Amino acid sequence: MSDCLFCKIVEGKIPAKKVFEDDDMLAFNDISPARPVHVLLIPKKHITSLATVTPEDTLVLGKMLAKANEIASLQGSPDGFRVIINTGRVGQQEVPHLHIHIVGGPDPVGPMLKRL
């Protein structure tokens, strides 16, 4: 997509501090990190969100989840991490390109959600 922020990063039109890249996916540091380790992992193919995935996206999504531990460990979170995939308005997805937040660091990340 020509106006997609993450597609522009994949194309090299917008710089990013890359931490991993292969033919299918790209991982880079979040520009506004919420934790000492905060990496975004995206498919190079434009997929708007988890709500729009198709069976042909299964392989890349599996590869992304399988790579998360290695990325977290190499970036400084070897004792665990959290993956977050925000989807749509209710999930507060800010960029309409599927992305996994890999967050962690030396200390626990805290509760998953605020209690009602």
Phi and psi in degrees as a GROMACS rama.xvg file:
@    title "Ramachandran Plot"
@    xaxis  label "Phi"
@    yaxis  label "Psi"
@TYPE xy
-69.0757  -26.0699  SER-2
-105.754  8.94486  ASP-3
-82.3271  124.326  CYS-4
-56.221  -47.5392  LEU-5
-72.4971  -31.701  PHE-6
-63.7257  -37.3633  CYS-7
-66.1746  -34.5103  LYS-8
-67.0354  -44.6193  ILE-9
-58.0912  -41.5051  VAL-10
-75.2445  -8.84355  GLU-11
83.2228  9.41231  GLY-12
-79.4837  -22.1873  LYS-13
-126.208  129.914  ILE-14
-72.7861  151.919  PRO-15
-150.678  151.492  ALA-16
-85.3704  93.9764  LYS-17
-73.0712  140.285  LYS-18
-117.629  -15.9477  VAL-19
-162.214  146.07  PHE-20
-156.682  138.509  GLU-21
-140.816  -165.051  ASP-22
-66.8942  -24.392  ASP-23
-107.867  -23.8663  ASP-24
-146.179  163.332  MET-25
-139.928  134.604  LEU-26
-120.704  136.339  ALA-27
-149.17  157.459  PHE-28
-68.9979  137.91  ASN-29
-65.2272  138.435  ASP-30
-75.1092  -15.0752  ILE-31
-133.705  72.1871  SER-32
-64.7097  140.35  PRO-33
-95.8411  -11.936  ALA-34
-143.049  164.113  ARG-35
-55.9121  -36.652  PRO-36
-109.967  118.699  VAL-37
-149.29  97.07  HIS-38
-115.458  141.028  VAL-39
-102.187  131.39  LEU-40
-117.445  120.504  LEU-41
-126.459  150.554  ILE-42
-76.0498  144.82  PRO-43
-69.7935  -31.7894  LYS-44
-72.2745  137.274  LYS-45
-71.4522  116.794  HIS-46
-125.557  122.076  ILE-47
-62.9985  -47.3525  THR-48
-166.006  176.45  SER-49
-61.4445  -24.7229  LEU-50
-71.4932  -12.6563  ALA-51
-117.492  7.48376  THR-52
-66.1988  152.76  VAL-53
-122.196  167.84  THR-54
-55.1967  -29.9076  PRO-55
-70.3813  -13.6056  GLU-56
-87.8133  -7.35638  ASP-57
-56.6062  -45.4291  THR-58
-61.4311  -48.8196  LEU-59
-67.3513  -36.7565  VAL-60
-65.2567  -41.1134  LEU-61
-63.4233  -41.5365  GLY-62
-62.6732  -39.0582  LYS-63
-63.9679  -47.7177  MET-64
-64.045  -38.6238  LEU-65
-66.2049  -29.1913  ALA-66
-83.449  -17.5682  LYS-67
-57.317  -43.2044  ALA-68
-62.3347  -44.6192  ASN-69
-61.6199  -44.2903  GLU-70
-62.8113  -47.5218  ILE-71
-59.2553  -46.1448  ALA-72
-62.5223  -46.9966  SER-73
-66.5072  -26.0385  LEU-74
-89.488  -3.71435  GLN-75
115.98  20.2366  GLY-76
-131.22  62.6824  SER-77
-73.7745  -16.0965  PRO-78
-96.3057  12.6626  ASP-79
133.602  168.525  GLY-80
-166.85  174.114  PHE-81
-125.468  141.238  ARG-82
-110.146  138.305  VAL-83
-132.657  130.33  ILE-84
-124.84  101.697  ILE-85
-77.5694  137.049  ASN-86
-133.077  119.861  THR-87
69.4765  -172.011  GLY-88
-62.4184  -48.6508  ARG-89
-64.682  -37.1611  VAL-90
-79.2565  -1.03607  GLY-91
58.6441  43.2778  GLN-92
-71.1113  122.074  GLN-93
-92.3948  -31.3788  GLU-94
-116.486  123.179  VAL-95
-78.4334  58.6832  PRO-96
-146.939  120.581  HIS-97
-49.3549  133.413  LEU-98
-152.212  146.428  HIS-99
-105.48  126.746  ILE-100
-87.1748  125.454  HIS-101
-108.187  111.68  ILE-102
-124.141  144.415  VAL-103
178.359  -153.437  GLY-104
144.668  -162.697  GLY-105
-74.6491  -23.7543  PRO-106
-110.565  156.767  ASP-107
-55.754  146.835  PRO-108
-78.7223  -11.7109  VAL-109
98.4973  -176.317  GLY-110
-64.4495  149.241  PRO-111
-65.9997  -45.9064  MET-112
-138.235  156.022  LEU-113
-70.9512  138.28  LYS-114
-74.5614  142.692  ARG-115
